[in-house]
Amino acid sequence: MPRYIEETVQKIIEMKEEDLREIFERVKETFLADWKNYYYEQSYQQALAIFETLMIDKATPKSAQREVLESFSYEKFKEYQQGWLKSGK
């Protein structure tokens, strides 16, 4: 396990800026599509997600998350990168 962790961290450190930007854009598009399609899901699935939002402290609804993510750019991601790496979020 220690070797796996060491190699993973090393690969992250060696990633190029273009690779990070591509990964960011791909993940962002995936989330946006998932959150847009969320409202087409069965009502019981929506109810479970709303229940989670109500029960978990600081949880936000998918619509609010999508709204924030639409305006979030790679440049903002880079600005916040040091903070989220420290806090794990």
C-alpha positions in Angstrom: 0.0 0.0 0.0 2.7 2.6 0.8 4.3 2.0 -2.6 1.0 2.4 -4.4 0.4 5.7 -2.6 3.9 6.9 -3.3 3.6 6.1 -7.0 0.1 7.7 -7.3 1.3 10.9 -5.7 4.4 10.9 -7.9 2.1 10.6 -11.0 -0.1 13.5 -9.8 3.0 15.7 -9.3 4.3 14.9 -12.8 1.1 15.6 -14.6 1.3 18.3 -17.2 -0.9 21.4 -17.2 -2.7 20.3 -20.4 -3.6 16.9 -18.8 -5.0 18.6 -15.8 -7.1 21.0 -17.9 -8.4 18.1 -20.0 -9.4 16.0 -16.9 -11.0 19.1 -15.3 -13.1 19.8 -18.4 -14.2 16.2 -18.8 -15.2 15.8 -15.2 -17.0 19.1 -15.2 -19.0 18.1 -18.3 -19.9 14.8 -16.7 -21.2 16.4 -13.6 -23.2 19.0 -15.5 -24.8 16.3 -17.6 -25.6 14.1 -14.6 -27.1 17.0 -12.6 -29.1 18.2 -15.6 -30.5 14.7 -16.1 -31.2 14.3 -12.4 -34.6 15.9 -12.9 -35.6 13.2 -15.4 -35.0 10.4 -12.9 -37.8 8.6 -11.2 -39.5 10.5 -8.4 -38.3 8.1 -5.7 -34.7 8.6 -6.8 -35.2 12.4 -6.5 -36.8 12.0 -3.1 -33.7 10.1 -1.8 -31.4 12.9 -3.0 -33.6 15.5 -1.4 -33.6 13.5 1.8 -29.8 13.4 1.7 -29.8 17.2 1.2 -32.0 17.7 4.3 -30.2 15.2 6.5 -26.6 15.9 5.8 -25.1 19.0 7.2 -24.0 21.5 4.6 -25.4 19.4 1.7 -26.7 21.4 -1.3 -29.3 20.5 -3.9 -28.2 19.4 -7.3 -29.6 22.5 -9.0 -27.5 24.8 -6.8 -24.4 22.7 -7.4 -25.0 22.8 -11.1 -25.4 26.6 -11.0 -22.1 27.0 -9.3 -20.3 24.5 -11.5 -21.4 26.2 -14.7 -19.5 29.3 -13.9 -16.5 27.5 -12.4 -13.4 27.5 -14.6 -10.1 25.7 -14.7 -8.4 29.0 -13.7 -10.6 29.2 -10.5 -9.8 25.5 -9.9 -6.1 26.3 -10.0 -6.6 29.2 -7.6 -8.4 26.9 -5.1 -6.1 23.9 -5.7 -3.8 24.5 -2.7 -6.7 25.0 -0.3 -8.6 21.9 -1.3 -5.5 19.8 -1.3 -5.0 20.8 2.3 -8.6 20.4 3.4 -9.3 17.3 1.3 -12.4 18.8 -0.3 
